[in-house]
Amino acid sequence: MKVLQINAVPYGSTCSIMLGIREIAHNEGIQVDTAAGYSYHPVALPKNHIYLCGFIDKSLHIVLSYFTGKHGFFSEMSTRKLLRKIEEENYDILHFHNLHGWYINLPLLFDYVKKHNIKVIWTLHDCWTFTGQCPYFTFAECEKWKTGCQNCPQYKRYPTTFFDNSEKMYQLKKEMFIGVKNLTLVTPSQWLAGLVKQSFLKEYPVKVIHNGIDLSVFKHTDSDFRKRFHCEDKFILLGVAFGWEARKGLDVFIELSKSLDSSYQIVLVGVDKKTKKILPDNIIALERTQNQHELAAIYSTADVFVNPTREDNFPTVNIEALACGTPVITFKTGGSPETLDATCGSVVACGDLNGLIEEIKRVKNTRPYLAENCRKRAENFDRNSRFREYMDLYREIVNG
């Protein structure tokens, strides 16, 4: 069996999932190759990895997409090169991850898939596939995607365009993505699976495979963090994000810093220099760390992990915290509550700051969640077990 995975970028969480699937497949005797768009900071990639476009091609795609409002309609030469590779290798399955990201020509790709009746798995890491523009719409409180996008309130956000072309893009996506005879959709959360069943993709089968983490890395890890940052006697609230903004709840942490007394200490990881300037002095702000063992030590130090995300699919940061023995409090949004059960954390109504404060105080005063229960919950999301579900799906599709 031969499978080709395609993703927008050779780094980050989606790439980690892609490479993790490839590793498990290799151990089970399945050939899984990888392909991704250009980036100036890729992770270590396999020798046979396929680079889909270069700096100039991607830059041109970004510019043309911005001024035409048509995302995914350029990079023609690199896409034709990819299609020749697919034909040469005669892959049994094409496994798509993120197809947005200015690196591939969608009309060419889907015309080829339909013409050759290729079996496809598409893991949806967000909602972009069935909207006219945006990867998420919860924060904007928009439901136009159910009937047909237009007058998009987020066209100036990723993937940014000069003018609103969401109505046309919605129709183009619908024409491209419907009609693939052998397409199975995978979502990391029940929440996203439910949205798919309300979209124009509702006729396709949907399988939920939760994201997983490396439990050999994310585990209780001792450190001198409290001593280094002079918070030995504090109740530490930890937040981790890679791109802090209102959608991730940055403003919530700022409000918490004003409302909680000095017995609490907020620590935010993933803060860039621009964001650090607007944070109050009583928040410890740390830049993004590429060292996962160091991150595990910070998770282990915290008393509670707070995730006030306002829109999310299935945040692995919740699971990473649990694996390190730290309970989680999250807003009820997207697939975030699906990471928890009653033994390891709690869920607060999205945007309810007073409710969040009361829950933080309750956790501090009563300590209701044991570290061993948090770690036990995290075992449900071991990356090896989750990625083996893809092996079962590969076999099912090829044999079926």
C-alpha positions as CSV (number, residue, x, y, z in Angstrom):
1,M,0.0,0.0,0.0
2,K,1.3,3.5,-0.9
3,V,-0.1,6.7,0.5
4,L,0.8,10.3,-0.1
5,Q,0.0,12.9,2.6
6,I,-0.2,16.6,1.5
7,N,-0.1,19.5,3.9
8,A,0.3,23.3,3.7
9,V,3.5,23.7,5.7
10,P,6.4,21.5,6.9
11,Y,6.1,22.6,10.5
12,G,3.6,23.1,13.3
13,S,0.9,20.9,14.7
14,T,-0.5,19.7,11.3
15,C,3.0,18.7,10.1
16,S,3.6,16.9,13.4
17,I,0.5,14.9,12.8
18,M,1.5,14.1,9.2
19,L,5.0,13.0,10.3
20,G,3.6,11.0,13.2
21,I,1.2,9.1,10.9
22,R,4.2,8.4,8.5
23,E,6.3,7.0,11.4
24,I,3.5,4.6,12.5
25,A,2.9,3.5,8.9
26,H,6.6,2.8,8.4
27,N,6.6,0.6,11.5
28,E,3.6,-1.3,10.1
29,G,5.0,-1.8,6.6
30,I,2.9,0.8,4.8
31,Q,4.7,3.3,2.5
32,V,3.5,6.8,3.4
33,D,5.2,9.7,1.7
34,T,4.8,13.4,2.6
35,A,4.5,16.6,0.6
36,A,4.2,20.2,1.8
37,G,4.3,23.8,0.7
38,Y,7.3,26.1,1.2
39,S,8.5,27.4,4.6
40,Y,11.6,29.1,5.7
41,H,11.6,27.1,9.0
42,P,10.8,23.5,8.3
43,V,11.2,20.7,10.9
44,A,13.4,17.7,10.1
45,L,11.8,16.0,7.1
46,P,12.2,12.6,5.5
47,K,14.7,12.3,2.6
48,N,12.0,11.6,0.1
49,H,9.8,14.5,1.2
50,I,8.2,16.4,-1.7
51,Y,8.6,20.1,-1.7
52,L,5.6,21.5,-3.5
53,C,6.7,25.1,-4.2
54,G,9.5,27.5,-3.5
55,F,9.7,31.0,-2.1
56,I,9.0,32.8,-5.3
57,D,6.0,30.6,-6.2
58,K,4.4,30.9,-2.8
59,S,5.0,34.7,-2.7
60,L,3.4,35.1,-6.1
61,H,0.5,32.9,-5.0
62,I,-0.1,35.1,-1.9
63,V,-0.1,38.3,-4.0
64,L,-2.4,36.9,-6.7
65,S,-4.7,35.5,-4.1
66,Y,-4.9,38.8,-2.2
67,F,-5.8,40.8,-5.3
68,T,-8.2,38.3,-6.9
69,G,-9.9,36.9,-3.8
70,K,-9.3,33.4,-5.2
71,H,-7.4,31.3,-2.7
72,G,-5.8,28.1,-4.0
73,F,-6.1,28.9,-7.8
74,F,-2.4,29.5,-8.5
75,S,0.9,27.5,-8.2
76,E,0.0,25.8,-11.4
77,M,3.5,24.6,-12.4
78,S,4.4,23.1,-9.0
79,T,0.9,21.4,-8.8
80,R,1.4,19.8,-12.3
81,K,4.8,18.6,-11.1
82,L,3.1,17.0,-8.1
83,L,0.4,15.3,-10.3
84,R,3.2,13.8,-12.4
85,K,4.7,12.4,-9.2
86,I,1.4,11.0,-8.1
87,E,1.0,9.3,-11.5
88,E,4.5,7.9,-11.4
89,E,4.1,6.5,-7.9
90,N,0.5,5.2,-8.5
91,Y,-0.5,5.9,-4.9
92,D,-3.4,4.0,-3.5
93,I,-4.6,6.9,-1.3
94,L,-4.1,10.6,-1.3
95,H,-4.4,11.9,2.3
96,F,-5.0,15.7,2.5
97,H,-4.4,17.8,5.5
98,N,-4.6,21.6,5.1
99,L,-5.1,22.5,1.5
100,H,-5.2,26.3,2.3
101,G,-2.0,28.1,2.5
102,W,-1.0,29.5,-0.9
103,Y,0.9,26.4,-2.3
104,I,-1.4,24.3,-4.5
105,N,-3.8,24.7,-7.4
106,L,-7.1,23.2,-6.2
107,P,-8.9,23.0,-9.5
108,L,-6.0,21.0,-11.0
109,L,-5.8,18.8,-8.0
110,F,-9.5,18.0,-7.8
111,D,-9.9,17.6,-11.6
112,Y,-7.2,15.0,-11.5
113,V,-8.7,13.2,-8.5
114,K,-12.1,13.0,-10.1
115,K,-10.8,12.0,-13.5
116,H,-8.7,9.1,-12.1
117,N,-11.1,8.2,-9.4
118,I,-8.4,8.3,-6.7
119,K,-9.3,7.3,-3.2
120,V,-8.9,10.3,-0.8
121,I,-8.8,10.9,2.9
122,W,-9.1,14.5,4.0
123,T,-8.3,15.4,7.6
124,L,-10.1,18.7,8.4
125,H,-8.1,20.7,10.9
126,D,-10.5,23.6,10.8
127,C,-13.6,24.8,8.9
128,W,-12.0,26.3,5.8
129,T,-13.1,23.5,3.5
130,F,-16.8,24.3,3.7
131,T,-16.7,28.1,4.0
132,G,-16.2,30.8,1.4
133,Q,-13.3,32.3,3.3
134,C,-12.5,31.7,6.9
135,P,-11.0,28.7,8.9
136,Y,-13.3,29.6,11.9
137,F,-16.5,31.5,12.3
138,T,-17.5,31.0,15.9
139,F,-15.9,34.3,17.2
140,A,-17.6,36.2,14.3
141,E,-21.0,34.5,15.2
142,C,-21.5,33.8,11.5
143,E,-23.6,30.9,10.1
144,K,-23.7,31.9,6.4
145,W,-21.7,28.9,5.5
146,K,-24.8,26.7,6.0
147,T,-26.5,28.2,3.0
148,G,-23.9,30.3,1.1
149,C,-21.3,32.8,2.1
150,Q,-21.5,36.4,1.2
151,N,-20.6,39.8,2.9
152,C,-17.9,38.0,4.9
153,P,-17.1,39.8,8.2
154,Q,-13.6,38.2,8.2
155,Y,-12.3,38.6,4.7
156,K,-9.4,40.8,6.0
157,R,-8.3,37.9,8.2
158,Y,-6.4,34.8,7.1
159,P,-6.4,34.0,4.2
160,T,-6.5,37.8,3.7
161,T,-8.0,39.2,0.5
162,F,-8.2,42.8,-0.8
163,F,-12.0,42.5,-1.3
164,D,-14.8,40.1,-0.2
165,N,-15.0,37.3,-2.7
166,S,-16.5,34.8,-0.2
167,E,-19.7,34.3,-2.3
168,K,-17.8,33.2,-5.4
169,M,-15.3,31.1,-3.4
170,Y,-18.1,29.3,-1.6
171,Q,-19.5,28.2,-5.0
172,L,-16.1,27.3,-6.4
173,K,-15.3,25.1,-3.4
174,K,-18.7,23.4,-3.6
175,E,-18.1,22.6,-7.3
176,M,-14.6,21.3,-6.7
177,F,-15.1,19.3,-3.5
178,I,-18.4,17.7,-4.3
179,G,-18.3,14.8,-6.8
180,V,-15.2,13.0,-5.5
181,K,-16.4,9.3,-5.6
182,N,-14.0,7.9,-2.9
183,L,-13.6,10.6,-0.3
184,T,-13.6,10.0,3.5
185,L,-13.5,13.0,5.8
186,V,-11.7,12.8,9.2
187,T,-12.2,15.4,12.0
188,P,-10.3,15.5,15.3
189,S,-13.5,16.4,17.2
190,Q,-17.2,15.5,17.4
191,W,-17.9,19.2,17.3
192,L,-16.3,19.6,13.8
193,A,-17.9,16.4,12.6
194,G,-21.3,17.9,13.5
195,L,-20.5,21.0,11.5
196,V,-19.5,19.0,8.5
197,K,-22.9,17.2,8.5
198,Q,-24.6,20.7,8.3
199,S,-22.4,21.8,5.4
200,F,-22.3,21.1,1.6
201,L,-20.0,18.1,2.5
202,K,-22.7,16.3,4.4
203,E,-23.0,13.4,2.0
204,Y,-19.5,12.2,2.6
205,P,-18.7,9.7,5.4
206,V,-17.1,11.4,8.4
207,K,-14.8,9.6,10.9
208,V,-13.6,11.2,14.2
209,I,-9.9,10.5,15.0
210,H,-8.8,12.6,17.9
211,N,-5.4,14.3,17.9
212,G,-2.8,12.7,20.0
213,I,0.4,13.7,21.9
214,D,3.7,12.0,22.7
215,L,3.2,10.7,26.2
216,S,7.0,9.9,26.5
217,V,7.6,13.7,26.3
218,F,4.6,15.2,28.0
219,K,4.7,13.7,31.5
220,H,5.4,15.1,34.9
221,T,8.8,16.9,34.7
222,D,10.6,18.5,37.6
223,S,12.1,22.0,37.2
224,D,13.2,25.0,39.2
225,F,10.6,27.2,37.4
226,R,9.0,28.5,40.6
227,K,12.4,29.5,42.1
228,R,13.7,31.1,38.9
229,F,10.6,33.3,38.6
230,H,10.1,33.9,42.3
231,C,6.7,32.4,42.6
232,E,7.3,29.6,45.1
233,D,4.1,30.4,47.1
234,K,1.9,31.3,44.2
235,F,-1.1,29.5,42.6
236,I,0.1,29.3,39.0
237,L,-2.4,29.8,36.1
238,L,-0.8,28.7,32.9
239,G,-1.9,29.6,29.3
240,V,-0.1,28.3,26.2
241,A,-0.9,29.5,22.6
242,F,1.1,30.0,19.4
243,G,-0.4,33.3,18.2
244,W,-2.0,35.1,21.2
245,E,-5.1,37.2,20.3
246,A,-8.7,37.7,21.4
247,R,-9.7,34.5,19.7
248,K,-7.3,32.6,22.0
249,G,-8.4,34.6,25.1
250,L,-5.5,37.0,25.6
251,D,-7.9,39.7,26.8
252,V,-9.3,37.2,29.4
253,F,-5.9,36.7,30.9
254,I,-5.4,40.5,31.1
255,E,-8.8,40.8,33.0
256,L,-7.8,37.9,35.3
257,S,-4.6,39.7,36.2
258,K,-6.7,42.6,37.3
259,S,-9.3,40.6,39.2
260,L,-7.2,38.0,41.1
261,D,-5.2,38.9,44.1
262,S,-1.5,38.5,44.6
263,S,-1.7,34.9,45.7
264,Y,-2.2,34.0,42.0
265,Q,0.5,34.1,39.3
266,I,-0.4,34.0,35.5
267,V,2.2,32.6,33.2
268,L,1.7,32.8,29.4
269,V,3.8,30.8,26.9
270,G,4.0,31.7,23.2
271,V,4.1,35.5,23.6
272,D,5.8,37.5,20.9
273,K,7.6,40.8,21.6
274,K,4.6,42.9,20.3
275,T,2.2,41.2,22.6
276,K,4.5,41.3,25.6
277,K,4.4,45.1,25.5
278,I,0.7,45.2,26.1
279,L,0.7,42.7,29.0
280,P,0.5,43.9,32.6
281,D,3.7,43.6,34.7
282,N,2.1,40.9,36.9
283,I,1.9,38.4,34.1
284,I,5.0,36.3,33.4
285,A,5.3,36.2,29.6
286,L,7.5,33.7,27.9
287,E,8.3,33.4,24.2
288,R,7.5,30.3,22.2
289,T,9.8,27.3,23.1
290,Q,10.7,24.7,20.5
291,N,11.9,22.4,23.3
292,Q,8.9,20.2,24.2
293,H,10.7,18.8,27.4
294,E,11.0,22.4,28.6
295,L,7.3,23.0,27.9
296,A,6.4,19.8,29.8
297,A,8.3,21.2,32.8
298,I,6.3,24.4,32.7
299,Y,3.0,22.4,32.4
300,S,4.1,20.3,35.4
301,T,4.8,23.4,37.5
302,A,1.4,25.0,37.0
303,D,-1.5,24.4,39.4
304,V,-4.1,24.7,36.7
305,F,-4.1,25.2,32.9
306,V,-6.6,27.8,31.7
307,N,-7.7,27.8,28.1
308,P,-10.2,30.6,27.4
309,T,-10.2,29.9,23.7
310,R,-13.3,31.3,21.9
311,E,-12.9,29.0,18.8
312,D,-10.9,25.9,18.5
313,N,-11.1,22.4,16.9
314,F,-9.4,20.0,19.4
315,P,-6.6,21.8,21.3
316,T,-3.8,19.5,22.1
317,V,-2.5,22.0,24.7
318,N,-5.3,20.8,27.0
319,I,-4.1,17.2,26.6
320,E,-0.4,18.2,27.1
321,A,-1.3,19.8,30.4
322,L,-3.3,16.8,31.5
323,A,-0.4,14.4,30.6
324,C,1.8,16.5,33.0
325,G,-0.7,16.1,35.8
326,T,-2.2,19.5,35.5
327,P,-6.0,20.0,35.5
328,V,-7.7,22.1,32.9
329,I,-10.4,24.8,32.9
330,T,-11.7,25.7,29.4
331,F,-14.4,27.7,27.8
332,K,-17.3,25.7,26.3
333,T,-16.3,26.2,22.6
334,G,-15.5,24.0,19.7
335,G,-14.0,20.6,20.6
336,S,-12.1,21.9,23.6
337,P,-14.5,20.4,26.2
338,E,-14.1,17.0,24.5
339,T,-10.6,16.7,25.9
340,L,-11.9,16.6,29.5
341,D,-14.0,14.5,31.8
342,A,-15.3,15.1,35.3
343,T,-12.1,13.8,36.9
344,C,-9.6,16.2,35.4
345,G,-11.1,19.6,34.7
346,S,-14.1,21.8,34.2
347,V,-15.9,23.7,31.5
348,V,-17.2,27.3,31.7
349,A,-19.6,29.1,29.4
350,C,-17.7,30.8,26.6
351,G,-16.9,34.4,27.6
352,D,-18.2,34.1,31.2
353,L,-15.3,35.9,33.0
354,N,-17.1,35.8,36.4
355,G,-17.8,32.1,36.0
356,L,-14.1,31.5,35.1
357,I,-12.9,33.4,38.1
358,E,-15.2,31.5,40.4
359,E,-14.0,28.2,39.0
360,I,-10.3,29.1,39.3
361,K,-10.9,30.0,43.0
362,R,-12.8,26.8,43.5
363,V,-9.9,24.7,42.1
364,K,-7.4,26.7,44.2
365,N,-9.4,26.2,47.4
366,T,-10.6,22.6,47.1
367,R,-8.0,21.0,44.8
368,P,-10.7,18.6,43.3
369,Y,-8.6,17.1,40.5
370,L,-5.8,14.6,41.3
371,A,-2.7,14.6,39.1
372,E,-3.0,10.8,38.5
373,N,-6.5,11.3,37.2
374,C,-5.3,14.0,34.8
375,R,-2.6,11.7,33.5
376,K,-5.0,8.8,33.2
377,R,-7.3,10.9,31.0
378,A,-4.4,11.9,28.8
379,E,-3.7,8.3,28.1
380,N,-6.8,8.2,25.9
381,F,-4.9,10.5,23.5
382,D,-1.6,8.7,23.1
383,R,-0.4,9.6,19.6
384,N,0.6,6.1,18.7
385,S,-2.9,4.7,19.4
386,R,-4.6,7.6,17.6
387,F,-2.4,7.4,14.5
388,R,-2.9,3.6,14.3
389,E,-6.6,4.5,13.7
390,Y,-5.4,6.0,10.4
391,M,-3.7,2.7,9.5
392,D,-7.0,0.9,10.1
393,L,-8.7,3.5,7.9
394,Y,-6.1,3.1,5.1
395,R,-6.7,-0.7,5.1
396,E,-10.4,-0.3,5.2
397,I,-10.5,2.1,2.2
398,V,-8.0,0.1,0.1
399,N,-9.8,-3.2,0.8
400,G,-13.3,-1.8,0.6
